[in-house]
């Protein structure tokens, strides 16, 4: 069977003041924050350059919808198009349409508790 999830691509959460939150994490925990949060760079076991994104969102964001939760996980995957088709055939709810950017492909699903999950087939080189 092909790999499905290969790692955590990002941690996204709602906050009243994303700028204040980013500044707190920068000051107290040393996060190298930018407009989007903080990108952690690392290498996988084969030595490939990879990244994981940490991002606070405004508490009124609709990006996590239809989930009502204050967080959303982003998982790194291989072959997103095939995985979304497989998940849909398994009865998993797919949310919206797959989107493609120079840094990767994105798709969304709901887990058994209704949490929205973002699936990302990355092009890590675009982020380095």
GROMACS elastic network, one bead per residue, 0.5 to 0.9 nm:
[ bonds ]
;  ai    aj funct       b0    kb
    1     4     6  0.86807   500
    2    78     6  0.81423   500
    2    79     6  0.89306   500
    3     6     6  0.68080   500
    3    77     6  0.75082   500
    3    78     6  0.64997   500
    3    79     6  0.87637   500
    4    76     6  0.84593   500
    4    77     6  0.55164   500
    4    78     6  0.60828   500
    4    79     6  0.81039   500
    4    80     6  0.84792   500
    4    83     6  0.68204   500
    5     8     6  0.80421   500
    5    75     6  0.62153   500
    5    76     6  0.56814   500
    5    78     6  0.70296   500
    5   119     6  0.83263   500
    6     9     6  0.89113   500
    6    75     6  0.73751   500
    6    76     6  0.53944   500
    6    77     6  0.53390   500
    6    78     6  0.71619   500
    7    52     6  0.88071   500
    7    74     6  0.89488   500
    7    75     6  0.58625   500
    7    76     6  0.50791   500
    7    77     6  0.73115   500
    8    11     6  0.78708   500
    8    51     6  0.89858   500
    8    52     6  0.65662   500
    8    53     6  0.87381   500
    8    73     6  0.76303   500
    8    74     6  0.61739   500
    8    76     6  0.56204   500
    8    77     6  0.89665   500
    9    50     6  0.89944   500
    9    51     6  0.68823   500
    9    53     6  0.61186   500
    9    54     6  0.87293   500
    9    73     6  0.77588   500
    9    77     6  0.87053   500
    9   118     6  0.88500   500
    9   119     6  0.81974   500
    9   120     6  0.69913   500
    9   122     6  0.84368   500
   10    39     6  0.87134   500
   10    51     6  0.85413   500
   10    52     6  0.50785   500
   10    54     6  0.55097   500
   10    55     6  0.75549   500
   10    72     6  0.84203   500
   10    73     6  0.60059   500
   10    75     6  0.67416   500
   10    76     6  0.83680   500
   10   118     6  0.87857   500
   11    52     6  0.79940   500
   11    53     6  0.63493   500
   11    55     6  0.63301   500
   11    56     6  0.84145   500
   11    71     6  0.75772   500
   11    72     6  0.64773   500
   11    73     6  0.51276   500
   11    74     6  0.62876   500
   12    53     6  0.80529   500
   12    54     6  0.60906   500
   12    56     6  0.57884   500
   12    57     6  0.69979   500
   12    64     6  0.89978   500
   12    70     6  0.84733   500
   12    71     6  0.55191   500
   12    72     6  0.51608   500
   12    73     6  0.61893   500
   12    74     6  0.76772   500
   13    54     6  0.85957   500
   13    55     6  0.66799   500
   13    56     6  0.50999   500
   13    57     6  0.58619   500
   13    58     6  0.84295   500
   13    59     6  0.82786   500
   13    64     6  0.89833   500
   13    69     6  0.87874   500
   13    70     6  0.55804   500
   13    72     6  0.63085   500
   13    73     6  0.86291   500
   14    17     6  0.87636   500
   14    18     6  0.79361   500
   14    55     6  0.87689   500
   14    56     6  0.57277   500
   14    58     6  0.54865   500
   14    60     6  0.77558   500
   14    61     6  0.75550   500
   14    69     6  0.87793   500
   14    70     6  0.51607   500
   14    71     6  0.62413   500
   15    18     6  0.58671   500
   15    21     6  0.74787   500
   15    56     6  0.63111   500
   15    57     6  0.60441   500
   15    58     6  0.54051   500
   15    60     6  0.86886   500
   15    70     6  0.81751   500
   16    20     6  0.86905   500
   16    21     6  0.85228   500
   16    57     6  0.82905   500
   16    58     6  0.58506   500
   16    59     6  0.53412   500
   16    60     6  0.84019   500
   17    20     6  0.53757   500
   17    21     6  0.62214   500
   17    22     6  0.87096   500
   17    56     6  0.84743   500
   17    57     6  0.81577   500
   17    58     6  0.63817   500
   17    59     6  0.79131   500
   18    22     6  0.60481   500
   18    23     6  0.85173   500
   18    37     6  0.85446   500
   18    55     6  0.84419   500
   18    56     6  0.53578   500
   18    57     6  0.58615   500
   18    58     6  0.59460   500
   18    59     6  0.86027   500
   19    22     6  0.51168   500
   19    23     6  0.61205   500
   19    24     6  0.85700   500
   19    35     6  0.84724   500
   19    37     6  0.88959   500
   19    56     6  0.83583   500
   20    23     6  0.50709   500
   20    24     6  0.61172   500
   20    25     6  0.87126   500
   21    24     6  0.50781   500
   21    25     6  0.62960   500
   21    26     6  0.85487   500
   21    56     6  0.72500   500
   22    25     6  0.52522   500
   22    26     6  0.60831   500
   22    27     6  0.86092   500
   22    31     6  0.79384   500
   22    33     6  0.62819   500
   22    34     6  0.81280   500
   22    35     6  0.89625   500
   22    37     6  0.64041   500
   22    38     6  0.82507   500
   22    55     6  0.84067   500
   22    56     6  0.73505   500
   23    27     6  0.60229   500
   23    28     6  0.84433   500
   23    31     6  0.86189   500
   23    33     6  0.76754   500
   24    27     6  0.52192   500
   24    28     6  0.59100   500
   24    29     6  0.77625   500
   24    31     6  0.89374   500
   25    28     6  0.53548   500
   25    29     6  0.50712   500
   25    30     6  0.63918   500
   25    31     6  0.56722   500
   25    32     6  0.86532   500
   25    33     6  0.81452   500
   26    29     6  0.56974   500
   26    32     6  0.61499   500
   26    33     6  0.63652   500
   27    30     6  0.57932   500
   27    31     6  0.75823   500
   28    31     6  0.81887   500
   30    33     6  0.86972   500
   31    37     6  0.85432   500
   31    38     6  0.63160   500
   31    39     6  0.86847   500
   31    40     6  0.88172   500
   32    37     6  0.80793   500
   32    38     6  0.57000   500
   32    39     6  0.75560   500
   32    40     6  0.85747   500
   33    36     6  0.74451   500
   33    39     6  0.76082   500
   34    37     6  0.52829   500
   34    38     6  0.62460   500
   34    39     6  0.85625   500
   35    38     6  0.84386   500
   36    39     6  0.83817   500
   36    53     6  0.83589   500
   36    54     6  0.79872   500
   36    55     6  0.58933   500
   36    56     6  0.77966   500
   36    57     6  0.88042   500
   37    53     6  0.72450   500
   37    54     6  0.55783   500
   37    56     6  0.64142   500
   37    57     6  0.89907   500
   38    52     6  0.84060   500
   38    53     6  0.59181   500
   38    54     6  0.51470   500
   38    55     6  0.65597   500
   39    51     6  0.63514   500
   39    52     6  0.57384   500
   39    54     6  0.62834   500
   39    55     6  0.86270   500
   39   127     6  0.88026   500
   40    50     6  0.83551   500
   40    51     6  0.53886   500
   40    52     6  0.51049   500
   40    53     6  0.62558   500
   40    54     6  0.77734   500
   41    49     6  0.71310   500
   41    50     6  0.57565   500
   41    52     6  0.66122   500
   41    53     6  0.88684   500
   41   128     6  0.81664   500
   42    47     6  0.88318   500
   42    48     6  0.82467   500
   42    49     6  0.59768   500
   42    50     6  0.52173   500
   42    51     6  0.59238   500
   42    52     6  0.80543   500
   43    46     6  0.75625   500
   43    47     6  0.51234   500
   43    48     6  0.51693   500
   43    50     6  0.54701   500
   43    51     6  0.81001   500
   44    47     6  0.52115   500
   44    48     6  0.54331   500
   44    49     6  0.68703   500
   44    50     6  0.67797   500
   45    48     6  0.74745   500
   47    50     6  0.89627   500
   48   124     6  0.88219   500
   49   124     6  0.66624   500
   49   125     6  0.72783   500
   49   128     6  0.81211   500
   50   122     6  0.85171   500
   50   123     6  0.86869   500
   50   124     6  0.54650   500
   50   125     6  0.79281   500
   50   127     6  0.86368   500
   50   128     6  0.85198   500
   51   122     6  0.88378   500
   51   124     6  0.65535   500
   51   127     6  0.77026   500
   51   128     6  0.84377   500
   52    74     6  0.88512   500
   52    76     6  0.88266   500
   53    74     6  0.85172   500
   56    59     6  0.88753   500
   57    60     6  0.81840   500
   57    61     6  0.65923   500
   57    63     6  0.87584   500
   58    61     6  0.55365   500
   59    62     6  0.88760   500
   59    70     6  0.75893   500
   61    64     6  0.70791   500
   61    65     6  0.83390   500
   62    65     6  0.52796   500
   62    66     6  0.79639   500
   63    66     6  0.84386   500
   64    67     6  0.57182   500
   64    68     6  0.74094   500
   64    69     6  0.74829   500
   64    70     6  0.78289   500
   64    71     6  0.73277   500
   64    72     6  0.64290   500
   64   115     6  0.83411   500
   64   116     6  0.61681   500
   64   117     6  0.83751   500
   65    68     6  0.65914   500
   65    69     6  0.85148   500
   65   115     6  0.88358   500
   65   116     6  0.70445   500
   66    95     6  0.85450   500
   66   110     6  0.86573   500
   66   114     6  0.79462   500
   66   115     6  0.81291   500
   66   116     6  0.70171   500
   67    70     6  0.84604   500
   67    71     6  0.89241   500
   67    72     6  0.86748   500
   67   110     6  0.79144   500
   67   114     6  0.58633   500
   67   115     6  0.51527   500
   67   116     6  0.54317   500
   68    71     6  0.87884   500
   68   114     6  0.81919   500
   68   115     6  0.75890   500
   68   116     6  0.87884   500
   69    72     6  0.75562   500
   69   114     6  0.88040   500
   69   115     6  0.67660   500
   69   116     6  0.83710   500
   71   115     6  0.84574   500
   71   116     6  0.86429   500
   72   115     6  0.72326   500
   72   116     6  0.61826   500
   72   117     6  0.59388   500
   72   118     6  0.72658   500
   73   115     6  0.88876   500
   73   116     6  0.77859   500
   73   117     6  0.55173   500
   73   118     6  0.62758   500
   73   119     6  0.85467   500
   74   117     6  0.60604   500
   74   119     6  0.56641   500
   74   120     6  0.67614   500
   75   117     6  0.75948   500
   75   118     6  0.63601   500
   75   119     6  0.50795   500
   75   120     6  0.60260   500
   75   121     6  0.85901   500
   76   118     6  0.87770   500
   76   119     6  0.61323   500
   76   121     6  0.58546   500
   76   122     6  0.68143   500
   77    80     6  0.63411   500
   77    83     6  0.82345   500
   77   119     6  0.64128   500
   77   120     6  0.57633   500
   77   121     6  0.50845   500
   77   122     6  0.76811   500
   78    81     6  0.88949   500
   78    82     6  0.87051   500
   78    83     6  0.77593   500
   78   120     6  0.82074   500
   78   121     6  0.56971   500
   78   122     6  0.83243   500
   79    82     6  0.56343   500
   79    83     6  0.62277   500
   79    84     6  0.87736   500
   79   121     6  0.66058   500
   80    84     6  0.59898   500
   80    85     6  0.85581   500
   80    98     6  0.83905   500
   80   105     6  0.70691   500
   80   106     6  0.75321   500
   80   107     6  0.73165   500
   80   119     6  0.73431   500
   80   120     6  0.71506   500
   80   121     6  0.58289   500
   81    84     6  0.53563   500
   81    85     6  0.64464   500
   81    86     6  0.87745   500
   81    98     6  0.76289   500
   81   105     6  0.86296   500
   81   107     6  0.83979   500
   82    85     6  0.52115   500
   82    86     6  0.62079   500
   82    87     6  0.86564   500
   83    86     6  0.50119   500
   83    87     6  0.60372   500
   83    88     6  0.84797   500
   84    87     6  0.50981   500
   84    88     6  0.60440   500
   84    89     6  0.85278   500
   84    92     6  0.88344   500
   84    94     6  0.72149   500
   84    98     6  0.86234   500
   84   107     6  0.74572   500
   84   108     6  0.85038   500
   84   109     6  0.83248   500
   84   119     6  0.89518   500
   85    88     6  0.51634   500
   85    89     6  0.61821   500
   85    90     6  0.86616   500
   85    94     6  0.89949   500
   86    89     6  0.50951   500
   86    90     6  0.62734   500
   86    91     6  0.88737   500
   86    92     6  0.88211   500
   87    91     6  0.64877   500
   87    92     6  0.52938   500
   87    93     6  0.78733   500
   87    94     6  0.78494   500
   87   109     6  0.86254   500
   88    91     6  0.51114   500
   88    93     6  0.63487   500
   88    94     6  0.64088   500
   89    92     6  0.73108   500
   91    94     6  0.89743   500
   92   109     6  0.70151   500
   92   110     6  0.69639   500
   92   111     6  0.73661   500
   92   112     6  0.83100   500
   93   108     6  0.86385   500
   93   109     6  0.55526   500
   93   110     6  0.55264   500
   93   111     6  0.77483   500
   94    97     6  0.81047   500
   94   107     6  0.78409   500
   94   108     6  0.59197   500
   94   110     6  0.66693   500
   95    98     6  0.88411   500
   95   107     6  0.75065   500
   95   108     6  0.51392   500
   95   109     6  0.52615   500
   95   110     6  0.71936   500
   95   116     6  0.82200   500
   96   107     6  0.75185   500
   96   108     6  0.68752   500
   96   109     6  0.85239   500
   97   106     6  0.86025   500
   97   107     6  0.66032   500
   97   108     6  0.79161   500
   98   105     6  0.68731   500
   98   106     6  0.55232   500
   98   108     6  0.75836   500
   99   104     6  0.84893   500
   99   105     6  0.56118   500
   99   106     6  0.51425   500
   99   107     6  0.65553   500
  100   103     6  0.80596   500
  100   104     6  0.59286   500
  100   106     6  0.63228   500
  101   104     6  0.52394   500
  101   105     6  0.61307   500
  101   106     6  0.82922   500
  102   105     6  0.82636   500
  102   123     6  0.71610   500
  102   126     6  0.67052   500
  103   121     6  0.86448   500
  103   122     6  0.59845   500
  103   124     6  0.64639   500
  103   125     6  0.76193   500
  103   126     6  0.51655   500
  103   127     6  0.66330   500
  104   120     6  0.66265   500
  104   121     6  0.53833   500
  104   124     6  0.78457   500
  104   126     6  0.85115   500
  105   119     6  0.81176   500
  105   120     6  0.56574   500
  105   121     6  0.50593   500
  105   122     6  0.65279   500
  105   123     6  0.82994   500
  106   118     6  0.68160   500
  106   119     6  0.55813   500
  106   121     6  0.65369   500
  106   122     6  0.84710   500
  107   117     6  0.84303   500
  107   118     6  0.58936   500
  107   119     6  0.51149   500
  107   120     6  0.66826   500
  107   121     6  0.87773   500
  108   116     6  0.67021   500
  108   117     6  0.55670   500
  108   119     6  0.58508   500
  108   120     6  0.88191   500
  109   114     6  0.89102   500
  109   115     6  0.82022   500
  109   116     6  0.57727   500
  109   117     6  0.53438   500
  109   118     6  0.67220   500
  109   119     6  0.77612   500
  110   113     6  0.75678   500
  110   114     6  0.51804   500
  110   115     6  0.53101   500
  110   117     6  0.59750   500
  110   118     6  0.89182   500
  111   114     6  0.52779   500
  111   115     6  0.53909   500
  111   116     6  0.66746   500
  111   117     6  0.71203   500
  112   115     6  0.74452   500
  113   116     6  0.89874   500
  122   125     6  0.86817   500
  122   126     6  0.88313   500
  123   126     6  0.58825   500
  123   127     6  0.75964   500
  124   127     6  0.53687   500
  124   128     6  0.67603   500
  125   128     6  0.53578   500
